[in-house]
Amino acid sequence: MDQELVNTQRPEHLRLSRSSWKALRISLRIFVVLSGLFPSVVVRGQSAQSSVFQQDFTACKTEVTNVEEQRLLKDKAQYEKRIQSLRSKEKSTAAVDANAVGPADAEIQREQANLLLVLERLECKPLSELKDPVVRGPSEPKPNFVELRVNYATDRLANPEATGTPSVDASKYFSGNLDTDFKDFSFGTLKVTIPTHRAPGELNLPHSWNFVSQKDPTRFFVIQEIVPINRDGFLQQMNAIDANEESSLLLFVHGFDTTFADAAFRAAQLAHDLQFRGKVMFYSWPSAGVVTSYWKDEDSSRISAARFQKLLGDLLTTKIKHIYIVCHSMGSRIVVPTVNALASRGVDVSKLAELMLAAPDFNEIEFKDIAAAFQELRARGTRLTIYASSNDFALRASKIIHSYRRLGESDPALNVFPGLDSVDASGVAPVRRAFGHSYVYDCAEVIGDMEDIVLNGLSPKDRGLLPIANKDFGWKFPK
């Protein structure tokens, strides 16, 4: 619960100034940790060990009954009255003797903390009354959230105490380190709930100091369950075609600075926003999830690329007819070499319907050397689309590190290759988040273009893109 929400629920005399609110937040954090009522909250991005999302609180573990609600409302009134009394006493004391000491600030803050705990518990009431979600597909009236099951494969080092049993805490399942004793991938499924009242590209996650005890699926993306499975179970799921599914797979491979949970949320968001009707899966290589670990991520992606060949080779042998791969940033260093290696060995990769390289952090010269292989694949039905931008400061930084242009840059000119489609997204992908590097996720125009590729198989011209002068196979979004 943020400051504005708390203040609107409280009488004028209980509303806090910004400085008082800051002090209260600090006191509350100490209070909740020491009291043992809740686990401590870690702010994402604070350190390499930070959780990717707010830890589960315990306030909504049980349903709020009508009897309890009435008691909570009485408690709320009593705490408000107590705080008002303390404030009045403080003012009266100060009026009589300016040097006199009134009620300790800690006493007032303690009552305010108790009030917030009551308000927090009261919020569980509407959460428990949410209607059951629908699984995929439209509904009338429109549901508040939908459920999406997502498969995963990862070669991250697993936490032996957490894996092997169902869970909801992805941050405790897999680390940002390579499994050095790698024998096979860890497989499983996730159940992710997605709020429906959001614009395409929005990834709604709770703030760490939002006093909402149970992550609200009508407002936030929430991982509701993680269920590990073995290799045989994973292949069984890939081969099983549900009556409501198409015989196709959307495979997402994330980039640099991405945790396991980040990848899960992004895979679910893309599948939902693309209105994909087949199976959804993500491969999570062991990115450290920390900006300063760029070089470590480079090593991890290089090692994982060899492992990914086995995974993609297995997927090509399943009953799935069409595989669509979206690889972001450094993920292109895993997907591009893998597809090239499999094709070079004579493996039939014709099930790969589309490779979408989103802001690829891939050496421009290195790709030029292997572009002919992908041109041959195009003739066999595997298309490749490169999304690039001149607003991508992350790739500019990568260029500085490596001294070579990256494939996903369009400044000073878009990289184009005969038979392969390159799309300049600069006009619709301004710098928003992640230094302009995440436009494939948060730009509605780019998501719409990808949807036309995946659902309808449209050419750039039929998708409404404009040709770039003197750039065959180069396209841009209309302004």
C-alpha positions as CSV (number, residue, x, y, z in Angstrom):
1,M,0.0,0.0,0.0
2,D,1.7,3.3,-1.0
3,Q,1.5,6.6,0.7
4,E,-1.4,8.0,-1.3
5,L,-3.5,4.9,-0.8
6,V,-3.0,4.9,3.0
7,N,-3.7,8.6,3.3
8,T,-6.9,8.4,1.4
9,Q,-8.2,5.8,3.8
10,R,-7.4,7.8,6.9
11,P,-8.9,10.9,8.5
12,E,-7.1,14.2,8.0
13,H,-5.5,14.1,11.4
14,L,-3.9,10.8,10.7
15,R,-2.4,11.6,7.3
16,L,1.4,11.7,7.2
17,S,3.8,14.1,5.7
18,R,6.4,12.8,3.3
19,S,9.1,13.0,5.9
20,S,6.9,11.3,8.5
21,W,6.0,8.6,6.0
22,K,9.7,8.0,5.2
23,A,10.4,7.6,8.9
24,L,7.4,5.3,9.3
25,R,8.5,3.0,6.5
26,I,11.9,2.6,8.1
27,S,10.4,1.9,11.5
28,L,7.9,-0.5,10.0
29,R,10.6,-2.5,8.2
30,I,12.4,-2.9,11.5
31,F,9.1,-3.7,13.3
32,V,8.0,-6.4,10.9
33,V,11.4,-8.1,10.8
34,L,11.9,-8.2,14.6
35,S,8.3,-9.1,15.3
36,G,8.5,-12.2,13.1
37,L,5.1,-11.5,11.7
38,F,6.4,-11.3,8.1
39,P,9.6,-12.2,6.2
40,S,11.8,-9.3,5.4
41,V,11.2,-7.6,2.0
42,V,14.1,-7.2,-0.4
43,V,14.1,-4.4,-3.0
44,R,14.8,-5.7,-6.4
45,G,18.1,-4.6,-7.9
46,Q,19.6,-3.9,-4.5
47,S,22.3,-6.6,-4.7
48,A,23.1,-9.8,-6.5
49,Q,21.1,-11.7,-4.0
50,S,18.0,-9.5,-4.2
51,S,14.6,-11.2,-4.9
52,V,13.0,-10.6,-8.2
53,F,9.7,-9.8,-6.7
54,Q,8.2,-9.1,-3.3
55,Q,8.3,-12.0,-0.9
56,D,5.0,-13.5,0.2
57,F,3.5,-12.0,3.3
58,T,1.4,-14.2,5.7
59,A,-1.6,-11.9,6.3
60,C,-3.7,-13.5,3.6
61,K,-2.9,-17.1,4.2
62,T,-6.4,-17.5,5.6
63,E,-9.8,-16.1,4.5
64,V,-11.2,-13.0,6.2
65,T,-14.6,-14.0,7.5
66,N,-17.5,-11.5,8.1
67,V,-17.0,-11.8,11.8
68,E,-13.3,-11.0,11.6
69,E,-14.0,-8.2,9.2
70,Q,-16.3,-6.5,11.8
71,R,-13.6,-7.0,14.5
72,L,-11.0,-5.5,12.2
73,L,-13.2,-2.5,11.6
74,K,-13.5,-2.0,15.3
75,D,-9.8,-2.3,15.8
76,K,-9.3,0.2,13.0
77,A,-11.5,2.7,14.8
78,Q,-9.7,2.2,18.1
79,Y,-6.3,2.7,16.6
80,E,-7.4,5.8,14.9
81,K,-8.9,7.1,18.1
82,R,-5.7,6.2,20.0
83,I,-3.5,8.0,17.5
84,Q,-5.8,11.1,17.6
85,S,-5.5,11.1,21.4
86,L,-1.8,10.9,21.3
87,R,-1.6,13.7,18.8
88,S,-3.9,15.9,20.9
89,K,-2.0,15.1,24.1
90,E,1.3,16.1,22.3
91,K,-0.2,19.4,21.1
92,S,-1.7,20.2,24.6
93,T,1.6,19.5,26.3
94,A,3.5,21.7,23.8
95,A,1.0,24.5,24.3
96,V,1.5,24.6,28.1
97,D,5.2,24.1,28.1
98,A,7.3,24.3,24.9
99,N,10.1,22.5,26.6
100,A,8.0,19.6,27.8
101,V,8.3,16.2,26.3
102,G,5.1,14.6,24.9
103,P,4.4,11.1,23.9
104,A,7.4,9.4,22.3
105,D,7.4,9.3,18.5
106,A,7.9,5.5,18.8
107,E,4.6,5.2,20.6
108,I,2.7,7.0,17.9
109,Q,4.5,5.1,15.1
110,R,3.7,1.8,16.9
111,E,0.0,2.6,16.8
112,Q,0.3,3.7,13.2
113,A,2.0,0.4,12.4
114,N,-0.8,-1.5,14.1
115,L,-3.3,0.4,12.1
116,L,-1.5,-0.4,8.8
117,L,-1.5,-4.1,9.8
118,V,-5.2,-3.9,10.3
119,L,-5.7,-2.2,6.9
120,E,-3.5,-4.8,5.3
121,R,-5.6,-7.6,6.7
122,L,-8.7,-5.9,5.6
123,E,-7.4,-5.9,2.0
124,C,-7.5,-9.7,2.1
125,K,-11.3,-9.5,2.1
126,P,-11.7,-8.3,-1.6
127,L,-8.9,-10.6,-2.7
128,S,-10.6,-13.7,-1.3
129,E,-13.8,-12.8,-3.1
130,L,-12.2,-12.7,-6.6
131,K,-14.0,-14.9,-9.1
132,D,-12.1,-18.0,-10.3
133,P,-10.0,-17.1,-13.3
134,V,-10.5,-18.5,-16.8
135,V,-7.8,-20.4,-18.5
136,R,-6.9,-18.6,-21.8
137,G,-9.4,-17.3,-24.2
138,P,-12.0,-14.5,-24.1
139,S,-14.9,-14.4,-21.8
140,E,-18.0,-12.3,-21.2
141,P,-17.8,-10.4,-18.9
142,K,-14.1,-10.0,-19.3
143,P,-12.3,-11.6,-16.4
144,N,-10.0,-9.7,-14.1
145,F,-7.1,-12.0,-14.8
146,V,-6.3,-15.1,-16.7
147,E,-4.1,-18.1,-16.0
148,L,-1.3,-19.3,-18.4
149,R,0.7,-22.4,-18.0
150,V,4.3,-22.0,-19.2
151,N,6.9,-24.8,-19.6
152,Y,10.5,-24.1,-18.7
153,A,14.0,-25.7,-19.2
154,T,17.0,-24.3,-17.5
155,D,20.7,-25.2,-16.8
156,R,20.9,-22.8,-13.9
157,L,22.3,-24.2,-10.7
158,A,19.3,-25.5,-8.7
159,N,18.7,-25.1,-5.0
160,P,18.5,-28.7,-3.7
161,E,16.3,-27.6,-0.8
162,A,13.7,-25.9,-3.0
163,T,13.6,-28.0,-6.2
164,G,11.7,-31.2,-6.5
165,T,8.5,-30.0,-4.9
166,P,5.8,-27.5,-6.0
167,S,6.4,-23.9,-4.9
168,V,5.4,-20.3,-5.7
169,D,8.8,-18.6,-5.0
170,A,10.8,-18.7,-8.2
171,S,13.6,-16.7,-6.5
172,K,14.4,-19.7,-4.3
173,Y,14.4,-22.3,-7.1
174,F,17.3,-21.4,-9.3
175,S,20.4,-19.2,-9.0
176,G,22.3,-17.1,-11.4
177,N,25.1,-19.6,-11.7
178,L,25.9,-22.3,-14.1
179,D,25.3,-25.9,-13.1
180,T,28.9,-27.0,-13.3
181,D,28.0,-30.6,-13.0
182,F,25.5,-30.4,-15.8
183,K,24.0,-33.7,-16.9
184,D,20.5,-32.5,-18.1
185,F,18.2,-29.6,-17.9
186,S,15.8,-28.9,-15.1
187,F,12.3,-29.1,-16.5
188,G,8.9,-28.0,-15.2
189,T,5.8,-25.9,-15.6
190,L,4.7,-22.6,-14.1
191,K,1.2,-21.2,-13.6
192,V,1.3,-17.5,-14.1
193,T,-1.7,-15.2,-13.6
194,I,-1.9,-12.1,-15.8
195,P,-4.2,-9.1,-15.2
196,T,-6.4,-8.4,-18.1
197,H,-6.9,-4.7,-17.5
198,R,-3.5,-3.6,-18.9
199,A,-2.1,-2.4,-22.2
200,P,0.0,-4.7,-24.3
201,G,3.6,-4.5,-23.3
202,E,2.9,-3.7,-19.6
203,L,4.5,-6.0,-17.1
204,N,2.8,-5.2,-13.8
205,L,4.8,-6.2,-10.7
206,P,4.3,-5.1,-7.1
207,H,6.6,-2.5,-5.5
208,S,8.5,-3.7,-2.5
209,W,6.9,-1.2,-0.1
210,N,3.4,-1.8,-1.4
211,F,1.5,-3.0,1.7
212,V,-0.4,-5.7,-0.1
213,S,0.1,-9.0,1.7
214,Q,-1.0,-11.3,-1.1
215,K,0.0,-10.3,-4.6
216,D,-3.2,-9.3,-6.3
217,P,-3.7,-11.2,-9.6
218,T,-6.0,-8.5,-10.8
219,R,-3.2,-5.9,-10.6
220,F,0.0,-7.9,-10.9
221,F,1.7,-10.7,-12.8
222,V,1.9,-13.5,-10.2
223,I,3.7,-16.9,-10.3
224,Q,1.1,-19.0,-8.6
225,E,2.9,-22.3,-8.8
226,I,6.1,-24.0,-10.0
227,V,5.9,-27.7,-10.6
228,P,9.2,-29.6,-11.6
229,I,9.0,-32.5,-14.0
230,N,11.5,-34.9,-15.4
231,R,12.7,-35.1,-19.0
232,D,10.1,-37.8,-20.0
233,G,7.3,-35.8,-18.5
234,F,8.5,-32.7,-20.3
235,L,8.6,-34.5,-23.7
236,Q,5.2,-36.0,-22.9
237,Q,3.8,-32.5,-22.4
238,M,5.4,-31.3,-25.6
239,N,3.9,-34.2,-27.6
240,A,0.4,-33.8,-26.0
241,I,-1.8,-31.5,-28.2
242,D,-4.7,-30.1,-26.2
243,A,-8.0,-29.7,-28.0
244,N,-7.8,-25.9,-27.4
245,E,-4.2,-25.6,-28.6
246,E,-2.6,-25.4,-32.0
247,S,0.3,-27.7,-32.8
248,S,2.8,-24.9,-32.3
249,L,5.3,-23.7,-29.7
250,L,6.4,-20.2,-28.7
251,L,9.9,-20.5,-27.3
252,F,11.4,-17.5,-25.5
253,V,15.1,-17.2,-24.8
254,H,16.0,-14.2,-22.6
255,G,19.0,-11.9,-22.6
256,F,21.5,-10.5,-20.2
257,D,20.6,-9.3,-16.7
258,T,17.6,-11.6,-16.4
259,T,16.6,-13.9,-13.5
260,F,14.6,-17.1,-13.8
261,A,11.5,-15.3,-12.6
262,D,12.1,-12.3,-15.0
263,A,12.2,-14.8,-17.8
264,A,9.0,-16.5,-16.7
265,F,7.1,-13.3,-16.5
266,R,8.3,-12.1,-19.9
267,A,7.5,-15.4,-21.6
268,A,3.9,-15.2,-20.1
269,Q,3.5,-11.6,-21.1
270,L,4.6,-12.2,-24.7
271,A,2.4,-15.2,-25.1
272,H,-0.6,-13.3,-23.7
273,D,0.0,-10.1,-25.7
274,L,0.7,-12.1,-28.9
275,Q,-2.6,-14.0,-28.3
276,F,-0.6,-17.2,-29.0
277,R,-2.7,-20.3,-29.1
278,G,-0.1,-23.0,-28.8
279,K,2.3,-24.1,-26.1
280,V,4.5,-21.6,-24.4
281,M,8.0,-22.3,-23.1
282,F,11.1,-20.4,-22.1
283,Y,14.7,-21.5,-21.8
284,S,16.5,-19.8,-19.0
285,W,20.2,-19.9,-19.2
286,P,22.1,-18.8,-16.0
287,S,22.2,-15.0,-16.4
288,A,23.3,-13.5,-13.0
289,G,20.5,-11.0,-13.2
290,V,22.9,-8.2,-12.3
291,V,24.0,-5.4,-14.6
292,T,27.6,-5.5,-13.4
293,S,27.9,-9.2,-14.3
294,Y,27.8,-8.6,-18.1
295,W,31.1,-10.5,-18.6
296,K,30.0,-13.4,-16.5
297,D,26.8,-13.6,-18.5
298,E,28.8,-13.7,-21.7
299,D,30.7,-16.7,-20.5
300,S,27.5,-18.4,-19.3
301,S,25.7,-17.8,-22.6
302,R,28.7,-19.2,-24.5
303,I,28.6,-22.4,-22.4
304,S,24.8,-22.7,-22.5
305,A,24.8,-22.4,-26.3
306,A,26.3,-25.8,-26.7
307,R,23.8,-27.2,-24.2
308,F,20.9,-25.6,-25.9
309,Q,21.6,-27.6,-29.1
310,K,20.5,-30.7,-27.3
311,L,17.3,-29.0,-26.1
312,L,16.3,-27.6,-29.5
313,G,17.2,-30.8,-31.2
314,D,14.8,-32.7,-28.8
315,L,12.0,-30.2,-29.5
316,L,12.4,-30.7,-33.2
317,T,11.6,-34.4,-32.8
318,T,8.3,-33.8,-31.0
319,K,4.9,-33.7,-32.6
320,I,4.9,-29.9,-32.6
321,K,4.6,-28.7,-36.2
322,H,5.7,-25.1,-35.9
323,I,8.2,-23.5,-33.5
324,Y,8.5,-19.7,-33.1
325,I,11.6,-18.5,-31.3
326,V,11.9,-15.1,-29.8
327,C,15.4,-14.4,-28.5
328,H,16.3,-11.1,-26.8
329,S,19.6,-9.4,-26.5
330,M,22.4,-11.8,-25.5
331,G,20.0,-14.7,-26.0
332,S,20.7,-14.3,-29.8
333,R,24.2,-15.6,-29.0
334,I,22.6,-18.9,-27.9
335,V,19.9,-19.2,-30.6
336,V,21.8,-18.1,-33.7
337,P,24.8,-20.4,-33.3
338,T,22.6,-23.3,-32.3
339,V,20.3,-23.1,-35.3
340,N,23.3,-22.7,-37.6
341,A,25.1,-25.7,-36.0
342,L,22.1,-28.0,-36.2
343,A,21.5,-27.1,-39.9
344,S,25.2,-27.6,-40.7
345,R,25.0,-31.1,-39.3
346,G,22.1,-31.9,-41.5
347,V,19.4,-31.8,-38.8
348,D,16.0,-31.0,-40.3
349,V,15.0,-27.6,-38.8
350,S,12.1,-26.9,-41.1
351,K,9.8,-26.9,-38.0
352,L,11.3,-23.6,-37.1
353,A,8.7,-21.3,-38.6
354,E,10.2,-18.0,-37.4
355,L,13.3,-16.7,-35.6
356,M,12.8,-13.3,-34.2
357,L,16.0,-11.6,-33.0
358,A,14.9,-8.8,-30.7
359,A,17.6,-6.2,-30.0
360,P,20.3,-8.8,-30.7
361,D,23.5,-8.2,-28.9
362,F,25.4,-10.1,-31.6
363,N,28.5,-9.1,-33.4
364,E,27.5,-7.6,-36.8
365,I,30.6,-9.0,-38.6
366,E,30.1,-12.5,-37.1
367,F,26.5,-12.6,-38.3
368,K,27.5,-11.4,-41.8
369,D,29.8,-14.5,-42.0
370,I,26.9,-16.9,-41.4
371,A,24.0,-15.0,-43.0
372,A,24.1,-17.2,-46.1
373,A,23.1,-20.2,-43.9
374,F,20.0,-18.4,-42.8
375,Q,19.2,-17.4,-46.3
376,E,19.2,-21.0,-47.3
377,L,16.9,-21.8,-44.4
378,R,14.5,-19.1,-45.6
379,A,14.1,-21.1,-48.8
380,R,13.1,-24.1,-46.7
381,G,10.5,-22.2,-44.8
382,T,12.4,-20.8,-41.8
383,R,12.1,-17.0,-41.7
384,L,14.3,-14.7,-39.7
385,T,13.4,-11.2,-38.6
386,I,15.8,-8.7,-36.9
387,Y,14.4,-5.9,-34.8
388,A,16.8,-3.0,-34.3
389,S,16.7,0.5,-32.9
390,S,18.9,3.6,-32.8
391,N,17.6,4.3,-29.3
392,D,19.1,1.2,-27.8
393,F,21.8,2.6,-25.4
394,A,22.4,-0.9,-24.0
395,L,23.7,-2.0,-27.4
396,R,25.8,1.1,-27.7
397,A,27.4,0.3,-24.5
398,S,28.0,-3.3,-25.7
399,K,29.6,-1.8,-28.8
400,I,32.0,0.2,-26.6
401,I,32.9,-2.9,-24.7
402,H,33.5,-5.0,-27.8
403,S,34.7,-2.4,-30.3
404,Y,32.3,-3.8,-32.9
405,R,28.7,-2.8,-33.9
406,R,25.9,-5.0,-32.7
407,L,23.3,-6.6,-35.0
408,G,20.5,-4.8,-33.1
409,E,21.8,-1.3,-33.8
410,S,20.3,0.8,-36.6
411,D,22.5,3.9,-36.1
412,P,24.0,5.1,-38.5
413,A,22.3,2.5,-40.7
414,L,20.2,-0.6,-40.4
415,N,21.9,-4.0,-41.0
416,V,20.2,-5.7,-43.9
417,F,20.8,-9.1,-45.5
418,P,19.3,-10.5,-48.7
419,G,16.3,-12.8,-47.9
420,L,16.2,-11.8,-44.2
421,D,13.9,-9.1,-42.9
422,S,15.4,-6.3,-40.8
423,V,13.0,-3.9,-39.1
424,D,14.0,-0.5,-37.7
425,A,11.9,0.1,-34.6
426,S,13.5,3.5,-33.7
427,G,10.4,5.5,-34.6
428,V,8.1,3.6,-32.2
429,A,10.6,2.5,-29.6
430,P,11.6,5.5,-27.5
431,V,13.8,5.1,-24.4
432,R,11.4,3.9,-21.7
433,R,13.0,1.2,-19.5
434,A,16.3,-0.8,-19.6
435,F,18.1,1.9,-21.6
436,G,15.8,1.5,-24.6
437,H,16.7,-2.2,-24.8
438,S,13.3,-3.7,-23.9
439,Y,11.1,-2.3,-26.7
440,V,10.2,-5.8,-27.9
441,Y,8.4,-6.2,-24.6
442,D,6.9,-2.8,-23.9
443,C,6.3,-1.3,-27.3
444,A,2.7,-2.1,-28.5
445,E,3.7,-1.5,-32.2
446,V,6.5,-4.1,-32.1
447,I,4.3,-6.6,-30.3
448,G,1.6,-6.1,-32.9
449,D,4.1,-6.6,-35.7
450,M,5.2,-9.9,-34.0
451,E,1.6,-10.9,-33.6
452,D,1.1,-10.5,-37.4
453,I,4.1,-12.7,-38.0
454,V,3.2,-15.5,-35.6
455,L,-0.6,-15.6,-36.0
456,N,-1.0,-14.7,-39.7
457,G,2.4,-15.2,-41.3
458,L,2.3,-11.8,-43.0
459,S,5.1,-10.3,-44.9
460,P,6.5,-6.9,-43.8
461,K,4.5,-5.1,-46.5
462,D,1.3,-6.8,-45.5
463,R,2.0,-5.9,-41.9
464,G,1.9,-2.3,-42.9
465,L,5.7,-1.6,-42.6
466,L,7.4,0.8,-45.0
467,P,10.4,-0.1,-47.1
468,I,13.6,1.8,-46.4
469,A,15.0,3.6,-49.4
470,N,18.0,1.8,-51.0
471,K,17.7,-1.0,-48.4
472,D,16.2,-4.2,-49.9
473,F,14.8,-6.2,-47.1
474,G,15.0,-3.2,-44.8
475,W,11.7,-2.0,-43.2
476,K,10.5,0.6,-40.7
477,F,7.3,1.4,-38.8
478,P,5.1,4.2,-40.2
479,K,4.9,7.3,-38.1
